[in-house]
Amino acid sequence: MQPEHACSIRSFNGKFPVCGARVFIDPSAVVLGDVTLGDDASVWPQVSIRGDMHRIAIGARTSVQDGCVLHITHPGPYNPDGWPLCIGSEVTIGHNATLHGCTVGHRVLVGMGATIMDGAHVDDEVVIAAGALVTPGKHLRSGYLYTGCPAREVRALHQSELAYFRYSADNYVKLKDRHIAALQAG
C-alpha cells in the first residue's frame, strides 16, 4: 500500500519502497529504492532514506524525525556483503540523526544529532544520547544509556525510561494520524 502523498517516494534500480498501513511520509522527505516501512511508521520533514545500493527496513510505529539521514553500506571489495540498515519497531529517531549500515533493535531512542555507523548493533531498549557517536562495529547492550563520542555505556535505564519507549511511539502514531488527516483534507 502506498501513502496518498507518495510524491516523495521513488524507485531506483527497479526497486520501489514498500509501505505498510497508515504510514506517513512528509512531502518534503525522500524515500527511494529498496526500503520497507512498517505499519504506522512516520517520516518527517527533510528526511532522506536512501536504499539505493542495499536494503533498508524500518519497523512498525517507528518515527524518523526531521532532517535524519538513513543510508546503507554498499557491497564492494572492502566489505563484500555491505551493511543493510535494519531498524526495529517503536524506535524514535531524533532530529538530524544519521544511521548508516547498522542494526537497531526495538524500543530504542536515538537522540538528536546522534550518529550510528556501519556494522554497529544496538540491542532492544537502549537510549543513545543526543550527539553520541556509535562507532563502526560497536555493540550496545539492552537496558542502558549510551553517551559521548565515542558512545560509552553510562548506566542502566530506569523504569520510567523503559516506559517512555512505548509512550513516544504512541505519541508519534497519534501525531502522524493528525498529519495524514490534514493532508487528506487539503
Buried (B, 14 or more C-beta within 10 A) or exposed (E): EEBEBBEBBEEBEEBBBBBBEBBBBBEEBBBBBBBBBBBBBBBBEBBBBBBBBBBBBBBBBBBBBBBBBBBBBEBEEEEEEBBBBBBBBBBBBBBBBBBBBBBBBBBBBBBBBBBBBBBBBBBBBBBBBBBBBBBBEBEBBBBBBBBEEEBEBBEEBEEEBBEBBEEBBEEBBEBBBEBBEEBEEE
